[in-house]
Amino acid sequence: MESKLDKILRKLFSKFKGNFTDKLTSKNIPQWDSLNHLNLIMEVSKQFKIKFEFNEIININSIGDLKKRIKNKIV
């Protein structure tokens, strides 16, 4: 799961050169704006074959939040 997510993050946030740790937020990744937030959710939904509720989407504030939501849905 983590390697698949890492590929998605590297594709969407190509200018970010660090590691995608759980504590990273949009404040740490300049490309992570509202449009790319939706692109991230759509790509994760597609790749993992899962769906997010609206409240889940707006409450994903970090990489860790995203991982937790994915894990809960693919179990």
PDB file of N, CA, C, O and CB in Angstrom:
ATOM      1  N   MET A   1       0.820  -1.192   0.000  1.00  0.00           N
ATOM      2  CA  MET A   1       0.000   0.000   0.000  1.00  0.00           C
ATOM      3  C   MET A   1       0.861   1.252   0.000  1.00  0.00           C
ATOM      4  O   MET A   1       0.591   2.201  -0.736  1.00  0.00           O
ATOM      5  CB  MET A   1      -0.931   0.000   1.196  1.00  0.00           C
ATOM      6  N   GLU A   2       1.892   1.249   0.824  1.00  0.00           N
ATOM      7  CA  GLU A   2       2.711   2.452   0.955  1.00  0.00           C
ATOM      8  C   GLU A   2       3.480   2.776  -0.322  1.00  0.00           C
ATOM      9  O   GLU A   2       3.635   3.945  -0.674  1.00  0.00           O
ATOM     10  CB  GLU A   2       3.681   2.290   2.104  1.00  0.00           C
ATOM     11  N   SER A   3       3.960   1.750  -1.014  1.00  0.00           N
ATOM     12  CA  SER A   3       4.714   2.022  -2.244  1.00  0.00           C
ATOM     13  C   SER A   3       3.789   2.552  -3.338  1.00  0.00           C
ATOM     14  O   SER A   3       4.181   3.420  -4.119  1.00  0.00           O
ATOM     15  CB  SER A   3       5.436   0.747  -2.730  1.00  0.00           C
ATOM     16  N   LYS A   4       2.573   2.037  -3.395  1.00  0.00           N
ATOM     17  CA  LYS A   4       1.604   2.526  -4.382  1.00  0.00           C
ATOM     18  C   LYS A   4       1.249   3.987  -4.083  1.00  0.00           C
ATOM     19  O   LYS A   4       1.170   4.811  -4.994  1.00  0.00           O
ATOM     20  CB  LYS A   4       0.320   1.642  -4.380  1.00  0.00           C
ATOM     21  N   LEU A   5       1.038   4.297  -2.816  1.00  0.00           N
ATOM     22  CA  LEU A   5       0.725   5.664  -2.417  1.00  0.00           C
ATOM     23  C   LEU A   5       1.905   6.584  -2.697  1.00  0.00           C
ATOM     24  O   LEU A   5       1.717   7.710  -3.158  1.00  0.00           O
ATOM     25  CB  LEU A   5       0.346   5.720  -0.931  1.00  0.00           C
ATOM     26  N   ASP A   6       3.109   6.120  -2.426  1.00  0.00           N
ATOM     27  CA  ASP A   6       4.304   6.925  -2.688  1.00  0.00           C
ATOM     28  C   ASP A   6       4.403   7.287  -4.171  1.00  0.00           C
ATOM     29  O   ASP A   6       4.766   8.414  -4.506  1.00  0.00           O
ATOM     30  CB  ASP A   6       5.569   6.169  -2.239  1.00  0.00           C
ATOM     31  N   LYS A   7       4.088   6.350  -5.058  1.00  0.00           N
ATOM     32  CA  LYS A   7       4.119   6.630  -6.496  1.00  0.00           C
ATOM     33  C   LYS A   7       3.109   7.705  -6.871  1.00  0.00           C
ATOM     34  O   LYS A   7       3.399   8.581  -7.686  1.00  0.00           O
ATOM     35  CB  LYS A   7       3.844   5.356  -7.294  1.00  0.00           C
ATOM     36  N   ILE A   8       1.923   7.633  -6.274  1.00  0.00           N
ATOM     37  CA  ILE A   8       0.894   8.646  -6.530  1.00  0.00           C
ATOM     38  C   ILE A   8       1.366  10.009  -6.059  1.00  0.00           C
ATOM     39  O   ILE A   8       1.242  10.998  -6.782  1.00  0.00           O
ATOM     40  CB  ILE A   8      -0.426   8.271  -5.834  1.00  0.00           C
ATOM     41  N   LEU A   9       1.906  10.063  -4.848  1.00  0.00           N
ATOM     42  CA  LEU A   9       2.380  11.326  -4.281  1.00  0.00           C
ATOM     43  C   LEU A   9       3.527  11.904  -5.110  1.00  0.00           C
ATOM     44  O   LEU A   9       3.561  13.110  -5.356  1.00  0.00           O
ATOM     45  CB  LEU A   9       2.830  11.123  -2.827  1.00  0.00           C
ATOM     46  N   ARG A  10       4.450  11.071  -5.537  1.00  0.00           N
ATOM     47  CA  ARG A  10       5.586  11.545  -6.342  1.00  0.00           C
ATOM     48  C   ARG A  10       5.118  12.091  -7.689  1.00  0.00           C
ATOM     49  O   ARG A  10       5.680  13.055  -8.208  1.00  0.00           O
ATOM     50  CB  ARG A  10       6.601  10.407  -6.563  1.00  0.00           C
ATOM     51  N   LYS A  11       4.085  11.466  -8.244  1.00  0.00           N
ATOM     52  CA  LYS A  11       3.544  11.928  -9.527  1.00  0.00           C
ATOM     53  C   LYS A  11       2.861  13.290  -9.371  1.00  0.00           C
ATOM     54  O   LYS A  11       3.097  14.198 -10.168  1.00  0.00           O
ATOM     55  CB  LYS A  11       2.547  10.894 -10.094  1.00  0.00           C
ATOM     56  N   LEU A  12       2.022  13.431  -8.355  1.00  0.00           N
ATOM     57  CA  LEU A  12       1.262  14.669  -8.172  1.00  0.00           C
ATOM     58  C   LEU A  12       2.103  15.815  -7.612  1.00  0.00           C
ATOM     59  O   LEU A  12       1.898  16.977  -7.965  1.00  0.00           O
ATOM     60  CB  LEU A  12       0.093  14.415  -7.257  1.00  0.00           C
ATOM     61  N   PHE A  13       3.040  15.481  -6.747  1.00  0.00           N
ATOM     62  CA  PHE A  13       3.854  16.502  -6.095  1.00  0.00           C
ATOM     63  C   PHE A  13       5.311  16.343  -6.512  1.00  0.00           C
ATOM     64  O   PHE A  13       6.196  16.172  -5.674  1.00  0.00           O
ATOM     65  CB  PHE A  13       3.716  16.417  -4.556  1.00  0.00           C
ATOM     66  N   SER A  14       5.541  16.400  -7.794  1.00  0.00           N
ATOM     67  CA  SER A  14       6.859  16.108  -8.375  1.00  0.00           C
ATOM     68  C   SER A  14       7.951  17.086  -7.942  1.00  0.00           C
ATOM     69  O   SER A  14       9.131  16.740  -7.986  1.00  0.00           O
ATOM     70  CB  SER A  14       6.759  16.116  -9.876  1.00  0.00           C
ATOM     71  N   LYS A  15       7.589  18.278  -7.532  1.00  0.00           N
ATOM     72  CA  LYS A  15       8.596  19.253  -7.111  1.00  0.00           C
ATOM     73  C   LYS A  15       9.090  19.009  -5.683  1.00  0.00           C
ATOM     74  O   LYS A  15      10.126  19.540  -5.283  1.00  0.00           O
ATOM     75  CB  LYS A  15       8.029  20.655  -7.220  1.00  0.00           C
ATOM     76  N   PHE A  16       8.350  18.206  -4.919  1.00  0.00           N
ATOM     77  CA  PHE A  16       8.750  17.908  -3.548  1.00  0.00           C
ATOM     78  C   PHE A  16       9.848  16.858  -3.573  1.00  0.00           C
ATOM     79  O   PHE A  16       9.667  15.789  -4.156  1.00  0.00           O
ATOM     80  CB  PHE A  16       7.541  17.424  -2.702  1.00  0.00           C
ATOM     81  N   LYS A  17      10.973  17.145  -2.954  1.00  0.00           N
ATOM     82  CA  LYS A  17      12.142  16.257  -3.033  1.00  0.00           C
ATOM     83  C   LYS A  17      12.400  15.445  -1.773  1.00  0.00           C
ATOM     84  O   LYS A  17      13.336  14.646  -1.745  1.00  0.00           O
ATOM     85  CB  LYS A  17      13.356  17.061  -3.340  1.00  0.00           C
ATOM     86  N   GLY A  18      11.603  15.626  -0.738  1.00  0.00           N
ATOM     87  CA  GLY A  18      11.822  14.878   0.498  1.00  0.00           C
ATOM     88  C   GLY A  18      11.066  13.573   0.524  1.00  0.00           C
ATOM     89  O   GLY A  18      10.526  13.126  -0.488  1.00  0.00           O
ATOM     90  N   ASN A  19      11.034  12.968   1.699  1.00  0.00           N
ATOM     91  CA  ASN A  19      10.256  11.748   1.909  1.00  0.00           C
ATOM     92  C   ASN A  19       8.845  12.125   2.331  1.00  0.00           C
ATOM     93  O   ASN A  19       8.642  13.101   3.053  1.00  0.00           O
ATOM     94  CB  ASN A  19      10.924  10.833   2.974  1.00  0.00           C
ATOM     95  N   PHE A  20       7.891  11.358   1.884  1.00  0.00           N
ATOM     96  CA  PHE A  20       6.499  11.613   2.236  1.00  0.00           C
ATOM     97  C   PHE A  20       6.184  10.932   3.569  1.00  0.00           C
ATOM     98  O   PHE A  20       5.717   9.793   3.606  1.00  0.00           O
ATOM     99  CB  PHE A  20       5.542  11.109   1.115  1.00  0.00           C
ATOM    100  N   THR A  21       6.447  11.647   4.652  1.00  0.00           N
ATOM    101  CA  THR A  21       6.205  11.120   5.994  1.00  0.00           C
ATOM    102  C   THR A  21       4.761  11.398   6.412  1.00  0.00           C
ATOM    103  O   THR A  21       4.085  12.243   5.825  1.00  0.00           O
ATOM    104  CB  THR A  21       7.195  11.740   7.013  1.00  0.00           C
ATOM    105  N   ASP A  22       4.308  10.688   7.417  1.00  0.00           N
ATOM    106  CA  ASP A  22       2.924  10.808   7.880  1.00  0.00           C
ATOM    107  C   ASP A  22       2.563  12.213   8.355  1.00  0.00           C
ATOM    108  O   ASP A  22       1.400  12.610   8.273  1.00  0.00           O
ATOM    109  CB  ASP A  22       2.680   9.832   8.993  1.00  0.00           C
ATOM    110  N   LYS A  23       3.525  12.956   8.841  1.00  0.00           N
ATOM    111  CA  LYS A  23       3.240  14.277   9.405  1.00  0.00           C
ATOM    112  C   LYS A  23       3.185  15.396   8.366  1.00  0.00           C
ATOM    113  O   LYS A  23       2.814  16.523   8.694  1.00  0.00           O
ATOM    114  CB  LYS A  23       4.275  14.613  10.431  1.00  0.00           C
ATOM    115  N   LEU A  24       3.546  15.102   7.127  1.00  0.00           N
ATOM    116  CA  LEU A  24       3.523  16.139   6.096  1.00  0.00           C
ATOM    117  C   LEU A  24       2.101  16.592   5.805  1.00  0.00           C
ATOM    118  O   LEU A  24       1.177  15.782   5.729  1.00  0.00           O
ATOM    119  CB  LEU A  24       4.182  15.632   4.814  1.00  0.00           C
ATOM    120  N   THR A  25       1.943  17.902   5.645  1.00  0.00           N
ATOM    121  CA  THR A  25       0.649  18.500   5.329  1.00  0.00           C
ATOM    122  C   THR A  25       0.801  19.396   4.101  1.00  0.00           C
ATOM    123  O   THR A  25       1.884  19.509   3.527  1.00  0.00           O
ATOM    124  CB  THR A  25       0.095  19.309   6.542  1.00  0.00           C
ATOM    125  N   SER A  26      -0.283  20.016   3.719  1.00  0.00           N
ATOM    126  CA  SER A  26      -0.234  20.934   2.579  1.00  0.00           C
ATOM    127  C   SER A  26       0.687  22.124   2.852  1.00  0.00           C
ATOM    128  O   SER A  26       1.167  22.761   1.914  1.00  0.00           O
ATOM    129  CB  SER A  26      -1.640  21.431   2.243  1.00  0.00           C
ATOM    130  N   LYS A  27       0.933  22.424   4.109  1.00  0.00           N
ATOM    131  CA  LYS A  27       1.847  23.513   4.456  1.00  0.00           C
ATOM    132  C   LYS A  27       3.293  23.167   4.109  1.00  0.00           C
ATOM    133  O   LYS A  27       4.111  24.054   3.865  1.00  0.00           O
ATOM    134  CB  LYS A  27       1.735  23.841   5.944  1.00  0.00           C
ATOM    135  N   ASN A  28       3.599  21.870   4.089  1.00  0.00           N
ATOM    136  CA  ASN A  28       4.957  21.410   3.798  1.00  0.00           C
ATOM    137  C   ASN A  28       5.193  21.117   2.322  1.00  0.00           C
ATOM    138  O   ASN A  28       6.338  21.042   1.876  1.00  0.00           O
ATOM    139  CB  ASN A  28       5.254  20.179   4.600  1.00  0.00           C
ATOM    140  N   ILE A  29       4.111  20.952   1.563  1.00  0.00           N
ATOM    141  CA  ILE A  29       4.215  20.584   0.151  1.00  0.00           C
ATOM    142  C   ILE A  29       3.549  21.689  -0.676  1.00  0.00           C
ATOM    143  O   ILE A  29       2.323  21.738  -0.774  1.00  0.00           O
ATOM    144  CB  ILE A  29       3.547  19.179  -0.128  1.00  0.00           C
ATOM    145  N   PRO A  30       4.355  22.574  -1.270  1.00  0.00           N
ATOM    146  CA  PRO A  30       3.793  23.732  -1.985  1.00  0.00           C
ATOM    147  C   PRO A  30       2.773  23.380  -3.070  1.00  0.00           C
ATOM    148  O   PRO A  30       1.836  24.148  -3.288  1.00  0.00           O
ATOM    149  CB  PRO A  30       4.904  24.511  -2.607  1.00  0.00           C
ATOM    150  N   GLN A  31       2.925  22.263  -3.744  1.00  0.00           N
ATOM    151  CA  GLN A  31       1.989  21.884  -4.801  1.00  0.00           C
ATOM    152  C   GLN A  31       0.656  21.377  -4.263  1.00  0.00           C
ATOM    153  O   GLN A  31      -0.294  21.226  -5.031  1.00  0.00           O
ATOM    154  CB  GLN A  31       2.609  20.828  -5.675  1.00  0.00           C
ATOM    155  N   TRP A  32       0.564  21.112  -2.970  1.00  0.00           N
ATOM    156  CA  TRP A  32      -0.653  20.549  -2.380  1.00  0.00           C
ATOM    157  C   TRP A  32      -1.642  21.680  -2.105  1.00  0.00           C
ATOM    158  O   TRP A  32      -1.778  22.153  -0.976  1.00  0.00           O
ATOM    159  CB  TRP A  32      -0.329  19.763  -1.066  1.00  0.00           C
ATOM    160  N   ASP A  33      -2.324  22.097  -3.162  1.00  0.00           N
ATOM    161  CA  ASP A  33      -3.371  23.108  -3.044  1.00  0.00           C
ATOM    162  C   ASP A  33      -4.724  22.422  -3.146  1.00  0.00           C
ATOM    163  O   ASP A  33      -4.793  21.193  -3.174  1.00  0.00           O
ATOM    164  CB  ASP A  33      -3.221  24.209  -4.139  1.00  0.00           C
ATOM    165  N   SER A  34      -5.794  23.192  -3.202  1.00  0.00           N
ATOM    166  CA  SER A  34      -7.130  22.592  -3.209  1.00  0.00           C
ATOM    167  C   SER A  34      -7.373  21.736  -4.450  1.00  0.00           C
ATOM    168  O   SER A  34      -8.005  20.684  -4.359  1.00  0.00           O
ATOM    169  CB  SER A  34      -8.189  23.679  -3.123  1.00  0.00           C
ATOM    170  N   LEU A  35      -6.885  22.171  -5.590  1.00  0.00           N
ATOM    171  CA  LEU A  35      -7.067  21.394  -6.816  1.00  0.00           C
ATOM    172  C   LEU A  35      -6.285  20.085  -6.744  1.00  0.00           C
ATOM    173  O   LEU A  35      -6.823  19.028  -7.076  1.00  0.00           O
ATOM    174  CB  LEU A  35      -6.624  22.211  -8.044  1.00  0.00           C
ATOM    175  N   ASN A  36      -5.046  20.141  -6.322  1.00  0.00           N
ATOM    176  CA  ASN A  36      -4.255  18.917  -6.209  1.00  0.00           C
ATOM    177  C   ASN A  36      -4.738  18.012  -5.079  1.00  0.00           C
ATOM    178  O   ASN A  36      -4.493  16.806  -5.098  1.00  0.00           O
ATOM    179  CB  ASN A  36      -2.798  19.265  -5.994  1.00  0.00           C
ATOM    180  N   HIS A  37      -5.417  18.589  -4.102  1.00  0.00           N
ATOM    181  CA  HIS A  37      -6.030  17.759  -3.059  1.00  0.00           C
ATOM    182  C   HIS A  37      -7.092  16.862  -3.704  1.00  0.00           C
ATOM    183  O   HIS A  37      -7.157  15.664  -3.428  1.00  0.00           O
ATOM    184  CB  HIS A  37      -6.660  18.649  -1.925  1.00  0.00           C
ATOM    185  N   LEU A  38      -7.909  17.451  -4.552  1.00  0.00           N
ATOM    186  CA  LEU A  38      -8.930  16.662  -5.249  1.00  0.00           C
ATOM    187  C   LEU A  38      -8.309  15.676  -6.220  1.00  0.00           C
ATOM    188  O   LEU A  38      -8.777  14.544  -6.343  1.00  0.00           O
ATOM    189  CB  LEU A  38      -9.891  17.578  -5.992  1.00  0.00           C
ATOM    190  N   ASN A  39      -7.254  16.097  -6.913  1.00  0.00           N
ATOM    191  CA  ASN A  39      -6.544  15.179  -7.812  1.00  0.00           C
ATOM    192  C   ASN A  39      -5.974  13.996  -7.034  1.00  0.00           C
ATOM    193  O   ASN A  39      -6.016  12.858  -7.504  1.00  0.00           O
ATOM    194  CB  ASN A  39      -5.413  15.919  -8.558  1.00  0.00           C
ATOM    195  N   LEU A  40      -5.446  14.268  -5.855  1.00  0.00           N
ATOM    196  CA  LEU A  40      -4.897  13.212  -4.998  1.00  0.00           C
ATOM    197  C   LEU A  40      -5.991  12.227  -4.593  1.00  0.00           C
ATOM    198  O   LEU A  40      -5.799  11.013  -4.672  1.00  0.00           O
ATOM    199  CB  LEU A  40      -4.237  13.822  -3.742  1.00  0.00           C
ATOM    200  N   ILE A  41      -7.121  12.743  -4.165  1.00  0.00           N
ATOM    201  CA  ILE A  41      -8.234  11.891  -3.739  1.00  0.00           C
ATOM    202  C   ILE A  41      -8.735  11.044  -4.908  1.00  0.00           C
ATOM    203  O   ILE A  41      -9.007   9.855  -4.746  1.00  0.00           O
ATOM    204  CB  ILE A  41      -9.386  12.747  -3.164  1.00  0.00           C
ATOM    205  N   MET A  42      -8.856  11.655  -6.077  1.00  0.00           N
ATOM    206  CA  MET A  42      -9.333  10.913  -7.253  1.00  0.00           C
ATOM    207  C   MET A  42      -8.352   9.816  -7.655  1.00  0.00           C
ATOM    208  O   MET A  42      -8.763   8.703  -7.982  1.00  0.00           O
ATOM    209  CB  MET A  42      -9.555  11.869  -8.433  1.00  0.00           C
ATOM    210  N   GLU A  43      -7.072  10.124  -7.631  1.00  0.00           N
ATOM    211  CA  GLU A  43      -6.067   9.131  -8.020  1.00  0.00           C
ATOM    212  C   GLU A  43      -5.993   7.987  -7.006  1.00  0.00           C
ATOM    213  O   GLU A  43      -5.884   6.822  -7.386  1.00  0.00           O
ATOM    214  CB  GLU A  43      -4.690   9.795  -8.164  1.00  0.00           C
ATOM    215  N   VAL A  44      -6.053   8.321  -5.729  1.00  0.00           N
ATOM    216  CA  VAL A  44      -6.050   7.285  -4.685  1.00  0.00           C
ATOM    217  C   VAL A  44      -7.299   6.416  -4.827  1.00  0.00           C
ATOM    218  O   VAL A  44      -7.215   5.191  -4.735  1.00  0.00           O
ATOM    219  CB  VAL A  44      -5.987   7.926  -3.259  1.00  0.00           C
ATOM    220  N   SER A  45      -8.443   7.033  -5.048  1.00  0.00           N
ATOM    221  CA  SER A  45      -9.690   6.285  -5.229  1.00  0.00           C
ATOM    222  C   SER A  45      -9.582   5.318  -6.396  1.00  0.00           C
ATOM    223  O   SER A  45     -10.007   4.166  -6.309  1.00  0.00           O
ATOM    224  CB  SER A  45     -10.864   7.242  -5.449  1.00  0.00           C
ATOM    225  N   LYS A  46      -9.018   5.795  -7.472  1.00  0.00           N
ATOM    226  CA  LYS A  46      -8.876   4.977  -8.685  1.00  0.00           C
ATOM    227  C   LYS A  46      -7.892   3.824  -8.461  1.00  0.00           C
ATOM    228  O   LYS A  46      -8.207   2.673  -8.763  1.00  0.00           O
ATOM    229  CB  LYS A  46      -8.406   5.850  -9.867  1.00  0.00           C
ATOM    230  N   GLN A  47      -6.723   4.127  -7.941  1.00  0.00           N
ATOM    231  CA  GLN A  47      -5.673   3.119  -7.783  1.00  0.00           C
ATOM    232  C   GLN A  47      -6.003   2.058  -6.739  1.00  0.00           C
ATOM    233  O   GLN A  47      -5.656   0.889  -6.902  1.00  0.00           O
ATOM    234  CB  GLN A  47      -4.383   3.788  -7.415  1.00  0.00           C
ATOM    235  N   PHE A  48      -6.677   2.472  -5.666  1.00  0.00           N
ATOM    236  CA  PHE A  48      -6.999   1.536  -4.588  1.00  0.00           C
ATOM    237  C   PHE A  48      -8.427   0.987  -4.701  1.00  0.00           C
ATOM    238  O   PHE A  48      -8.842   0.132  -3.919  1.00  0.00           O
ATOM    239  CB  PHE A  48      -6.816   2.221  -3.238  1.00  0.00           C
ATOM    240  N   LYS A  49      -9.170   1.501  -5.697  1.00  0.00           N
ATOM    241  CA  LYS A  49     -10.560   1.062  -5.911  1.00  0.00           C
ATOM    242  C   LYS A  49     -11.406   1.249  -4.646  1.00  0.00           C
ATOM    243  O   LYS A  49     -12.092   0.336  -4.188  1.00  0.00           O
ATOM    244  CB  LYS A  49     -10.592  -0.418  -6.349  1.00  0.00           C
ATOM    245  N   ILE A  50     -11.329   2.469  -4.103  1.00  0.00           N
ATOM    246  CA  ILE A  50     -12.092   2.830  -2.911  1.00  0.00           C
ATOM    247  C   ILE A  50     -12.810   4.150  -3.166  1.00  0.00           C
ATOM    248  O   ILE A  50     -12.506   4.860  -4.124  1.00  0.00           O
ATOM    249  CB  ILE A  50     -11.166   2.933  -1.661  1.00  0.00           C
ATOM    250  N   LYS A  51     -13.761   4.467  -2.303  1.00  0.00           N
ATOM    251  CA  LYS A  51     -14.482   5.740  -2.396  1.00  0.00           C
ATOM    252  C   LYS A  51     -14.410   6.442  -1.052  1.00  0.00           C
ATOM    253  O   LYS A  51     -14.410   5.813   0.006  1.00  0.00           O
ATOM    254  CB  LYS A  51     -15.965   5.522  -2.827  1.00  0.00           C
ATOM    255  N   PHE A  52     -14.351   7.758  -1.125  1.00  0.00           N
ATOM    256  CA  PHE A  52     -14.328   8.585   0.076  1.00  0.00           C
ATOM    257  C   PHE A  52     -15.625   9.375   0.177  1.00  0.00           C
ATOM    258  O   PHE A  52     -16.168   9.828  -0.830  1.00  0.00           O
ATOM    259  CB  PHE A  52     -13.109   9.536   0.068  1.00  0.00           C
ATOM    260  N   GLU A  53     -16.110   9.533   1.389  1.00  0.00           N
ATOM    261  CA  GLU A  53     -17.240  10.411   1.656  1.00  0.00           C
ATOM    262  C   GLU A  53     -16.720  11.846   1.698  1.00  0.00           C
ATOM    263  O   GLU A  53     -15.532  12.077   1.927  1.00  0.00           O
ATOM    264  CB  GLU A  53     -17.962  10.025   2.995  1.00  0.00           C
ATOM    265  N   PHE A  54     -17.618  12.807   1.477  1.00  0.00           N
ATOM    266  CA  PHE A  54     -17.230  14.214   1.474  1.00  0.00           C
ATOM    267  C   PHE A  54     -16.513  14.615   2.764  1.00  0.00           C
ATOM    268  O   PHE A  54     -15.480  15.283   2.727  1.00  0.00           O
ATOM    269  CB  PHE A  54     -18.456  15.090   1.272  1.00  0.00           C
ATOM    270  N   ASN A  55     -17.070  14.200   3.907  1.00  0.00           N
ATOM    271  CA  ASN A  55     -16.455  14.555   5.193  1.00  0.00           C
ATOM    272  C   ASN A  55     -15.048  13.986   5.336  1.00  0.00           C
ATOM    273  O   ASN A  55     -14.185  14.605   5.959  1.00  0.00           O
ATOM    274  CB  ASN A  55     -17.323  14.062   6.341  1.00  0.00           C
ATOM    275  N   GLU A  56     -14.818  12.819   4.766  1.00  0.00           N
ATOM    276  CA  GLU A  56     -13.478  12.235   4.805  1.00  0.00           C
ATOM    277  C   GLU A  56     -12.514  13.078   3.974  1.00  0.00           C
ATOM    278  O   GLU A  56     -11.390  13.351   4.395  1.00  0.00           O
ATOM    279  CB  GLU A  56     -13.502  10.776   4.289  1.00  0.00           C
ATOM    280  N   ILE A  57     -12.963  13.480   2.808  1.00  0.00           N
ATOM    281  CA  ILE A  57     -12.110  14.255   1.902  1.00  0.00           C
ATOM    282  C   ILE A  57     -11.655  15.551   2.546  1.00  0.00           C
ATOM    283  O   ILE A  57     -10.477  15.903   2.473  1.00  0.00           O
ATOM    284  CB  ILE A  57     -12.847  14.555   0.600  1.00  0.00           C
ATOM    285  N   ILE A  58     -12.568  16.254   3.168  1.00  0.00           N
ATOM    286  CA  ILE A  58     -12.198  17.553   3.748  1.00  0.00           C
ATOM    287  C   ILE A  58     -11.411  17.406   5.054  1.00  0.00           C
ATOM    288  O   ILE A  58     -10.797  18.368   5.516  1.00  0.00           O
ATOM    289  CB  ILE A  58     -13.451  18.387   3.999  1.00  0.00           C
ATOM    290  N   ASN A  59     -11.426  16.215   5.649  1.00  0.00           N
ATOM    291  CA  ASN A  59     -10.686  16.008   6.893  1.00  0.00           C
ATOM    292  C   ASN A  59      -9.341  15.325   6.698  1.00  0.00           C
ATOM    293  O   ASN A  59      -8.680  14.980   7.678  1.00  0.00           O
ATOM    294  CB  ASN A  59     -11.512  15.199   7.837  1.00  0.00           C
ATOM    295  N   ILE A  60      -8.927  15.125   5.463  1.00  0.00           N
ATOM    296  CA  ILE A  60      -7.586  14.606   5.197  1.00  0.00           C
ATOM    297  C   ILE A  60      -6.641  15.809   5.165  1.00  0.00           C
ATOM    298  O   ILE A  60      -6.641  16.594   4.216  1.00  0.00           O
ATOM    299  CB  ILE A  60      -7.532  13.783   3.838  1.00  0.00           C
ATOM    300  N   ASN A  61      -5.849  15.932   6.205  1.00  0.00           N
ATOM    301  CA  ASN A  61      -4.976  17.094   6.353  1.00  0.00           C
ATOM    302  C   ASN A  61      -3.499  16.748   6.311  1.00  0.00           C
ATOM    303  O   ASN A  61      -2.646  17.636   6.308  1.00  0.00           O
ATOM    304  CB  ASN A  61      -5.280  17.793   7.636  1.00  0.00           C
ATOM    305  N   SER A  62      -3.197  15.462   6.279  1.00  0.00           N
ATOM    306  CA  SER A  62      -1.795  15.043   6.264  1.00  0.00           C
ATOM    307  C   SER A  62      -1.682  13.713   5.527  1.00  0.00           C
ATOM    308  O   SER A  62      -2.683  13.057   5.239  1.00  0.00           O
ATOM    309  CB  SER A  62      -1.228  14.922   7.714  1.00  0.00           C
ATOM    310  N   ILE A  63      -0.458  13.335   5.231  1.00  0.00           N
ATOM    311  CA  ILE A  63      -0.211  12.032   4.609  1.00  0.00           C
ATOM    312  C   ILE A  63      -0.677  10.924   5.545  1.00  0.00           C
ATOM    313  O   ILE A  63      -1.231   9.921   5.097  1.00  0.00           O
ATOM    314  CB  ILE A  63       1.294  11.857   4.262  1.00  0.00           C
ATOM    315  N   GLY A  64      -0.455  11.104   6.837  1.00  0.00           N
ATOM    316  CA  GLY A  64      -0.893  10.121   7.824  1.00  0.00           C
ATOM    317  C   GLY A  64      -2.402   9.940   7.827  1.00  0.00           C
ATOM    318  O   GLY A  64      -2.897   8.816   7.911  1.00  0.00           O
ATOM    319  N   ASP A  65      -3.141  11.058   7.734  1.00  0.00           N
ATOM    320  CA  ASP A  65      -4.604  10.976   7.650  1.00  0.00           C
ATOM    321  C   ASP A  65      -5.022  10.165   6.433  1.00  0.00           C
ATOM    322  O   ASP A  65      -5.909   9.316   6.519  1.00  0.00           O
ATOM    323  CB  ASP A  65      -5.227  12.385   7.590  1.00  0.00           C
ATOM    324  N   LEU A  66      -4.386  10.427   5.309  1.00  0.00           N
ATOM    325  CA  LEU A  66      -4.708   9.728   4.073  1.00  0.00           C
ATOM    326  C   LEU A  66      -4.428   8.230   4.199  1.00  0.00           C
ATOM    327  O   LEU A  66      -5.250   7.405   3.800  1.00  0.00           O
ATOM    328  CB  LEU A  66      -3.911  10.319   2.908  1.00  0.00           C
ATOM    329  N   LYS A  67      -3.271   7.885   4.753  1.00  0.00           N
ATOM    330  CA  LYS A  67      -2.926   6.473   4.940  1.00  0.00           C
ATOM    331  C   LYS A  67      -3.946   5.766   5.829  1.00  0.00           C
ATOM    332  O   LYS A  67      -4.358   4.642   5.539  1.00  0.00           O
ATOM    333  CB  LYS A  67      -1.525   6.343   5.547  1.00  0.00           C
ATOM    334  N   LYS A  68      -4.351   6.428   6.910  1.00  0.00           N
ATOM    335  CA  LYS A  68      -5.309   5.841   7.832  1.00  0.00           C
ATOM    336  C   LYS A  68      -6.638   5.572   7.122  1.00  0.00           C
ATOM    337  O   LYS A  68      -7.242   4.516   7.309  1.00  0.00           O
ATOM    338  CB  LYS A  68      -5.523   6.764   9.043  1.00  0.00           C
ATOM    339  N   ARG A  69      -7.086   6.519   6.318  1.00  0.00           N
ATOM    340  CA  ARG A  69      -8.357   6.349   5.586  1.00  0.00           C
ATOM    341  C   ARG A  69      -8.253   5.201   4.582  1.00  0.00           C
ATOM    342  O   ARG A  69      -9.179   4.402   4.447  1.00  0.00           O
ATOM    343  CB  ARG A  69      -8.746   7.662   4.851  1.00  0.00           C
ATOM    344  N   ILE A  70      -7.135   5.126   3.889  1.00  0.00           N
ATOM    345  CA  ILE A  70      -6.941   4.037   2.908  1.00  0.00           C
ATOM    346  C   ILE A  70      -6.956   2.696   3.619  1.00  0.00           C
ATOM    347  O   ILE A  70      -7.652   1.775   3.194  1.00  0.00           O
ATOM    348  CB  ILE A  70      -5.605   4.215   2.128  1.00  0.00           C
ATOM    349  N   LYS A  71      -6.189   2.579   4.703  1.00  0.00           N
ATOM    350  CA  LYS A  71      -6.112   1.314   5.450  1.00  0.00           C
ATOM    351  C   LYS A  71      -7.480   0.872   5.928  1.00  0.00           C
ATOM    352  O   LYS A  71      -7.803  -0.314   5.866  1.00  0.00           O
ATOM    353  CB  LYS A  71      -5.169   1.451   6.643  1.00  0.00           C
ATOM    354  N   ASN A  72      -8.294   1.817   6.409  1.00  0.00           N
ATOM    355  CA  ASN A  72      -9.627   1.485   6.896  1.00  0.00           C
ATOM    356  C   ASN A  72     -10.535   0.960   5.792  1.00  0.00           C
ATOM    357  O   ASN A  72     -11.445   0.172   6.049  1.00  0.00           O
ATOM    358  CB  ASN A  72     -10.256   2.696   7.538  1.00  0.00           C
ATOM    359  N   LYS A  73     -10.286   1.396   4.572  1.00  0.00           N
ATOM    360  CA  LYS A  73     -11.153   1.016   3.451  1.00  0.00           C
ATOM    361  C   LYS A  73     -10.707  -0.251   2.744  1.00  0.00           C
ATOM    362  O   LYS A  73     -11.534  -0.935   2.142  1.00  0.00           O
ATOM    363  CB  LYS A  73     -11.216   2.133   2.459  1.00  0.00           C
ATOM    364  N   ILE A  74      -9.430  -0.580   2.798  1.00  0.00           N
ATOM    365  CA  ILE A  74      -8.967  -1.756   2.057  1.00  0.00           C
ATOM    366  C   ILE A  74      -8.882  -3.008   2.930  1.00  0.00           C
ATOM    367  O   ILE A  74      -8.558  -4.088   2.437  1.00  0.00           O
ATOM    368  CB  ILE A  74      -7.611  -1.475   1.445  1.00  0.00           C
ATOM    369  N   VAL A  75      -9.169  -2.867   4.207  1.00  0.00           N
ATOM    370  CA  VAL A  75      -9.115  -4.019   5.122  1.00  0.00           C
ATOM    371  C   VAL A  75     -10.337  -4.892   4.937  1.00  0.00           C
ATOM    372  O   VAL A  75     -10.477  -5.910   5.615  1.00  0.00           O
ATOM    373  CB  VAL A  75      -9.014  -3.555   6.590  1.00  0.00           C
TER     374      VAL A  75
END
